[in-house]
Amino acid sequence: MPAIPNRAASETGDPLLLTPGPLTTSKSVKEVMVHDWGSRDATFLKINREVLARLPEIVNATDSFVTVPIQGSGTFAVEAMLTSFVPKKGRVLVLINGAYGHRANRILGIAGRRTTVYETPEDTPPDLRRVEAILKRVKSITHIFAVHCETTSGVLNPVHEIGALAKKYGKGYLIDSMSAFGALPLDANKAHADAIAASSNKCIEGVPGLGFVLCRKSVLPGLKGNATTLVLDVHDQWANFEKTGQYRFTPPIHVIVSFHQALTEFFAEGGQKGRGGRYAANGKVLIDGMRAMGFKTLLPDTLQAPIIVTFHMPKNPKFDFQRFYDALKDRGYVIYPGKLTVADSFRIGCIGRLYEKDMRGALAAVREVVTEMGVALPVT
Ligand SMILES: *Cc1c(COP(=O)(O)O)cnc(C)c1O
């Protein structure tokens, strides 16, 4: 393979990740990790306190919510949230339109929690009238679970409207906001949320290793005894922080120090508005440019979150996805294969330390690769 003269690279020379997280992070976010700290080190504990204190600000809930960190990837935080907030006798209305909704349902099944599933296709948000009808019919429902941006397709779900129904029917409300947190507006109080789960390695642009659950303070004391595991017990983790200010078990110290740097950069960019604005601009450049080459998005613009975009696979038999993927990677752009049931597709993310110029670079690479495969433009 001949060297590619215009190969794109991050600040540290790595390919750009056009994926939904882990994603491309700034050099400074990685650089702060070149030290060692003990888990009882005062400097680390101060950094950790600042991280936990600032996260609720992002959902406008500094007074009413507290952050409970959970070591591990985002799913660890989702599992901690579901198994700690839903009591053994609870029943969760699980709203599913993709892989992460299915995963939550699986977690609840393993934990022996009863569920009522309302599933819609991957390109379709739940119908709020149907949600309300289910709440009226199934009286034993105690909680509603929703995914904010279902990263499977990139579809935006109506989390605030679902919350209004949770409030109307007196249900607990648990949100997986993983891929949206920090980029899309979410007001924890207006959404009537009890808990919101997210992680270090998505729109805050940190490295992977820390999940967290933003918890309504008034609900936390009542969670004692709900958990099904020791490590994912949100109540116990919270109670221990209240008592000692420390983690129960070894924290991912470097990840947390780096997450602190990522948060500083996030707020310097203007918080959710600034970060979300950059991603929206990235998304628009990407979608307009791909459409100009004949690619079609799975979702209409009204349902598309500026996080990850699903494109239909071109029908032209000369379009070979593996070749497309590899040739883009050779040019420094790593995209994301699709695993949708509704359509043969692939996905391109627009989050992480990426700017409009990077999206334009990716578009130029797509044009080059498609032409190289002998697929005529616009693609069909
Ligand atoms: C990324 C993501 C998760 C967590 O995935 P991990 O691989 O455990 O980090 C959960 N829900 C959604 C919607 C996500 O995008």
The ligand as a MOL file (V3000), in Angstrom:
LIG
                    3D

  0  0  0     0  0            999 V3000
M  V30 BEGIN CTAB
M  V30 COUNTS 15 15 0 0 0
M  V30 BEGIN ATOM
M  V30 1 C -21.6290 3.9450 25.1150 0
M  V30 2 C -22.9610 3.7090 25.6510 0
M  V30 3 C -23.1770 2.9460 26.8080 0
M  V30 4 C -22.0550 2.3060 27.5860 0
M  V30 5 O -21.2550 1.4850 26.8400 0
M  V30 6 P -19.8410 0.9780 27.4160 0
M  V30 7 O -19.2790 0.1940 26.2890 0
M  V30 8 O -20.0980 0.1740 28.6160 0
M  V30 9 O -19.0680 2.2220 27.7450 0
M  V30 10 C -24.4540 2.8360 27.2880 0
M  V30 11 N -25.4770 3.4140 26.6800 0
M  V30 12 C -25.3370 4.1620 25.5580 0
M  V30 13 C -26.5390 4.7950 24.9570 0
M  V30 14 C -24.0710 4.3240 25.0020 0
M  V30 15 O -23.9160 5.0620 23.8960 0
M  V30 END ATOM
M  V30 BEGIN BOND
M  V30 1 1 1 2
M  V30 2 1 2 3
M  V30 3 2 2 14
M  V30 4 1 3 4
M  V30 5 2 3 10
M  V30 6 1 4 5
M  V30 7 1 5 6
M  V30 8 2 6 7
M  V30 9 1 6 8
M  V30 10 1 6 9
M  V30 11 1 10 11
M  V30 12 2 11 12
M  V30 13 1 12 13
M  V30 14 1 12 14
M  V30 15 1 14 15
M  V30 END BOND
M  V30 END CTAB
M  END
